[in-house]
Amino acid sequence: MADCVEKRVELKAPISRVWRAPIDYREFGERFHVKLEDPFVPGHLSRGRITYPDHENTQFEAAVQKMEPERPFSLTWHPYPANPQIDYSRDTLVEFKLEKNAKGTLLRVTEFGFDKVPGDRRLEIFRVNDDGWAEQLKNIARYLA
């Protein structure tokens, strides 16, 4: 099993527009089904509630690592926090990178650190997040179309 999930999507939008989709906490919330309490700020924890059906009472927490205009945006979070009774103390790092291309922008999302997830949960979390990032990139593409 790989240590990271990587997904890519080509978007017919300029980098300046694509960058706002993950970076603006309201747009992030719309795309990722999260109601965040505050804007993203580097070095701070962002909290909210997941709004995805059947997960509405699940807390969302992410710590912004990097955030510079139109540059890579990254955060750490607890992967697949569906059960509040399970210790998710092993965060993964999620990085959003943008590259200009002939169609507009290539968005690449990579989640690193699955090797730190406890072995009995690693395969399930990897599978769920691999599927989840594929779906999230489709959401972003639909939103920006």
Buried (B, 14 or more C-beta within 10 A) or exposed (E): EEBBBBBEBBBEBBBEEBBBBBBBBEBBBBBBBBBBEEBBEEEEEBBBBBBEEEBEEBEBBBBBBBBEEBEBBBBBBBBBBBEEEEEBEBBBBBBBBBEEEEEBBBBBBBBBBBBBBEEEBBEEBBEBBBEBBEEBBEBBBEEBE
